[in-house]
Amino acid sequence: MIKSIAFGLTLFLGLSIITGLIGLRSASACNRTAGCAMDSLLEDHMMMQNGKMKDAMAAGKDNIDAFHRLQEAERRFGAGASAPRR
């Protein structure tokens, strides 16, 4: 009986320490003076300066256009016929 209680207590304490350490790592990632919000703003600004944002916006627009084409194809073929295989 004492062995099982000791084992349970050890297991509980071990898991508590491990989950606490995991939580501390993610919480302390943005524990700086400027914080993560400033890092995000700076990253967005750098993307605008080097042209990556324009590329990302173009890729997003292409994805939206492809989605709309897929929806239109589904509407055209309706529920009765199946869509052609590619």
C-alpha positions as CSV (number, residue, x, y, z in Angstrom):
1,M,0.0,0.0,0.0
2,I,2.7,2.5,0.9
3,K,4.7,1.5,-2.3
4,S,1.7,2.3,-4.5
5,I,1.1,5.7,-2.7
6,A,4.7,6.6,-3.1
7,F,4.7,5.6,-6.7
8,G,1.6,7.6,-7.4
9,L,3.0,10.6,-5.6
10,T,6.3,10.4,-7.5
11,L,4.4,10.0,-10.8
12,F,2.2,13.0,-10.0
13,L,5.1,15.2,-9.0
14,G,7.1,14.2,-12.1
15,L,4.2,15.0,-14.4
16,S,3.6,18.3,-12.6
17,I,7.2,19.4,-13.1
18,I,7.3,18.3,-16.7
19,T,4.1,20.1,-17.6
20,G,5.3,23.2,-15.7
21,L,8.5,23.3,-17.6
22,I,6.8,22.8,-21.0
23,G,4.4,25.7,-20.1
24,L,7.3,28.0,-19.0
25,R,9.1,27.6,-22.3
26,S,6.3,28.7,-24.4
27,A,5.2,31.5,-22.1
28,S,8.7,33.0,-21.8
29,A,9.2,33.1,-25.5
30,C,7.8,36.6,-25.7
31,N,8.9,37.9,-22.3
32,R,10.9,40.9,-23.7
33,T,10.5,44.6,-23.5
34,A,9.1,45.0,-27.0
35,G,7.1,41.7,-26.9
36,C,5.8,39.5,-29.7
37,A,3.5,42.2,-31.1
38,M,6.4,44.3,-32.1
39,D,8.2,41.3,-33.6
40,S,5.1,40.6,-35.7
41,L,4.9,44.2,-36.8
42,L,8.6,44.3,-37.7
43,E,8.3,41.0,-39.7
44,D,5.3,42.4,-41.6
45,H,7.2,45.5,-42.4
46,M,10.2,43.6,-43.6
47,M,7.9,41.4,-45.8
48,M,6.6,44.6,-47.4
49,Q,10.0,46.0,-48.0
50,N,11.6,42.9,-49.6
51,G,8.5,42.0,-51.8
52,K,7.6,38.7,-50.0
53,M,4.2,40.1,-49.0
54,K,3.3,40.8,-52.7
55,D,4.3,37.2,-53.5
56,A,2.2,35.9,-50.6
57,M,-0.8,38.0,-51.6
58,A,-0.5,36.8,-55.2
59,A,-0.4,33.2,-54.1
60,G,-3.4,33.7,-51.9
61,K,-5.4,35.2,-54.8
62,D,-4.4,32.3,-56.9
63,N,-5.8,29.9,-54.2
64,I,-9.0,31.8,-54.0
65,D,-9.5,31.8,-57.8
66,A,-8.8,28.0,-57.9
67,F,-11.4,27.5,-55.1
68,H,-14.0,29.6,-57.0
69,R,-13.3,27.5,-60.2
70,L,-13.8,24.3,-58.1
71,Q,-17.1,25.6,-56.7
72,E,-18.3,26.6,-60.2
73,A,-17.4,23.1,-61.6
74,E,-19.3,21.5,-58.8
75,R,-22.3,23.7,-59.5
76,R,-22.1,22.9,-63.2
77,F,-22.0,19.1,-62.8
78,G,-24.7,19.2,-60.1
79,A,-25.7,16.3,-58.0
80,G,-26.6,13.9,-60.9
81,A,-23.4,13.7,-62.8
82,S,-19.9,13.1,-61.3
83,A,-17.1,15.5,-61.9
84,P,-14.5,14.4,-64.6
85,R,-11.3,12.9,-63.3
86,R,-8.0,14.7,-64.0
